[in-house]
Amino acid sequence: TAASDITYQVEVAHDLLDWQPGCSYAGAQRVTETELTTEFSQNGAGLETITVRDNTVLDAEPRRFLRLRVTNP
């Protein structure tokens, strides 16, 4: 959690082609809620487990995909 040179970006898509940004984490900079995703839980210190939820209702789309993009700017 102290690493400020790594960004964790949750992305959401319905077709594996058109990925949209969700929650993101980069050191102390955290976006824990967006139109598409919401951080559901966070446990630990130093080494964390973060659970992010897709905000789209299950019946609204036949398929939904989430991925985690890790980058080093």
C-alpha positions as CSV (number, residue, x, y, z in Angstrom):
1,T,0.0,0.0,0.0
2,A,3.0,2.3,0.4
3,A,4.0,2.0,-3.3
4,S,3.1,5.3,-5.0
5,D,4.6,4.2,-8.4
6,I,2.0,1.5,-9.1
7,T,-1.6,2.0,-10.2
8,Y,-4.3,-0.6,-9.8
9,Q,-7.3,0.1,-12.1
10,V,-10.4,-2.0,-12.0
11,E,-12.1,-2.0,-15.5
12,V,-15.5,-3.2,-16.6
13,A,-16.8,-4.4,-20.0
14,H,-19.8,-6.3,-21.4
15,D,-17.9,-7.6,-24.5
16,L,-14.2,-7.9,-23.6
17,L,-13.5,-5.1,-26.1
18,D,-14.9,-1.8,-24.7
19,W,-13.3,-1.5,-21.2
20,Q,-14.5,1.3,-19.0
21,P,-12.6,2.6,-15.9
22,G,-13.8,1.8,-12.4
23,C,-12.2,2.1,-9.0
24,S,-8.5,2.9,-8.9
25,Y,-5.7,2.8,-6.4
26,A,-2.3,4.5,-6.5
27,G,-0.6,4.9,-3.1
28,A,-2.7,7.3,-1.0
29,Q,-4.8,8.3,-4.1
30,R,-7.9,6.1,-4.1
31,V,-11.1,6.3,-6.2
32,T,-13.3,3.9,-4.3
33,E,-16.6,4.7,-6.1
34,T,-17.5,5.4,-9.7
35,E,-20.6,5.1,-11.8
36,L,-19.5,1.5,-12.7
37,T,-17.9,0.1,-9.6
38,T,-17.9,0.5,-5.8
39,E,-15.4,-0.7,-3.3
40,F,-17.3,-3.2,-1.2
41,S,-14.7,-4.1,1.5
42,Q,-11.1,-3.4,2.4
43,N,-9.2,-5.6,4.9
44,G,-5.6,-5.4,6.2
45,A,-2.8,-2.9,6.5
46,G,0.3,-3.0,4.4
47,L,-1.0,-6.0,2.5
48,E,-4.6,-5.4,1.7
49,T,-7.5,-7.4,0.3
50,I,-9.9,-5.1,-1.5
51,T,-13.3,-6.3,-2.9
52,V,-14.8,-4.2,-5.7
53,R,-18.4,-4.6,-6.9
54,D,-19.8,-4.0,-10.4
55,N,-22.7,-1.6,-10.0
56,T,-24.7,-3.0,-13.0
57,V,-27.7,-5.1,-12.0
58,L,-27.3,-8.7,-13.0
59,D,-30.4,-8.7,-15.1
60,A,-29.4,-5.6,-17.0
61,E,-26.8,-7.2,-19.3
62,P,-26.3,-10.9,-20.3
63,R,-22.6,-10.8,-19.6
64,R,-20.2,-8.6,-17.5
65,F,-16.5,-8.8,-17.2
66,L,-14.1,-7.2,-14.7
67,R,-10.3,-7.0,-14.9
68,L,-7.5,-5.5,-12.9
69,R,-5.0,-3.4,-14.9
70,V,-1.7,-2.9,-13.0
71,T,0.6,-0.2,-14.4
72,N,3.8,1.5,-13.5
73,P,3.8,5.0,-15.0
